[in-house]
Amino acid sequence: MSFLFVALGGALGAMLRYAISLIPARGAFPVLTLITNVLGAIAIGFIVGLVSSRSETSANAVLFWKTGFCGGFTTFSTFSLEALQLFQRKQYGLGGVYIILSCAACILGVWAGERLAALVR
């Protein structure tokens, strides 16, 4: 049953992300993606903050909002939460490595995926 909550939240988050992408934007800077990522980070922070102060919060509600909605809206929110948690645990070096490695590896991954697609065409 928990998968259903994740799926429903994910669908809602993905639809909202798509709706934001339809907003007309000017220029080369990916402002709508930046806005989506910041909104997702705020949302996951709010959810975690709310849940940490309320013991009666349903596990399914957390799955719906945190894993489903935020995951469907932007996985950058999860990355941001995990990086912050490393810093909050005073694991500064590990947090820095996580940020740098995530950004570099994902950019490299996109490049590698494009190259792989070019080979398959």
N, C-alpha and C positions, 0 to 999 in steps of 0.2 A: 504494500500500500504506500510505503514511503516514496517509491519511484514515481507514483502518480502525482504526489505533491511537488516533487522536483520537476517533473515534466510540465505540469500546469504553470508553475512559476517561471520555468524556462521559456515557455511559449509566450507568456506575458512580457517578460523582459526582452525577448528577441523582437517582438512586435513593436515595443516602444523604441528600441534601438533603430529599427527600420524606419519608424515614423520620424525620428529625429533626423535621419539621413536624408529625408525628403525635403527638409527645410532648405530653401535656396540660400546658398553661401557663395561669397565672392572670394577670389584670390586662391593662391596655391596652398596656403597654410591649412591643414586639416582641422579647422576649428570645431566642426561638429563632432569629430572623433574625440578631440580633447574635452569638449563639453560632456560627451557621453561618459568618458573615463572618469572625469571629476565627479559627475553626478553619481556614478556607480560606486566610487570610493566613499562619497558622503553617505550613500544609502547603506552600504555594508557596515560602515562605522556606526551609523545610527542603530542598525539592527543589533549589532554586537553589544553596543552600549545599553540598549533597552533590555536585551535578554539577560545581560549580566546583573541587572538590578531587579529582575523579576523572576523568581524561581517557578512561578506558575505558568510560564510561557510554554505552549505546546511544542513538542519536538517537531511535529508536522508543520507547524507555522514557521519554525526556524528553517526547516528544509525548503519550504515553499519560497520564503523571502530571501534567505542568505544563499543557499545553494542553487535554487531554481531561478528566481527572478534576477538576482545579481549575476549569476553565472550566465544566464541568457542575455542579459543586458550588456555585460562586459566582464571578461575574466580578469581585466586589469584591476578590478576592485578586489578580487581575491589575492592577487599578487601584492597589491598595496597593503592589505591587511596583514599578510604574512610578513612582509618587510617590516612593518611597524611593530609587530609582535616580537620580532627578533631584536629590534632596538629597545623595546620596552623591557626585554629580558637582559638588557645590557650586553647583547651579543653583537656589538657594533661591527666587528670585522666580518662576521658571518653575514650580517645584514647587508653590508656593502658589497660583499662578494655575490650575494644572491641578486642584488639589483643589477650589478654590472654584468654578471653571467646571464641573467634572464634577458636583459636587453640585447646584449651582443649575440647570444645564441639564437634568440628568436629572429633577429634581423638576418643572421646567417642562415637560419632555417628557411626563411622566406626566399632568400636568394637561391638556396639549394633546391627548394621546391620548384622555383621558376626554371632552373637549369634542367631538372629532371623532367618537367613538363615539355621542355623544348626537345629533349631526346625522344620522348614518346610520340610527339606530333608527327 
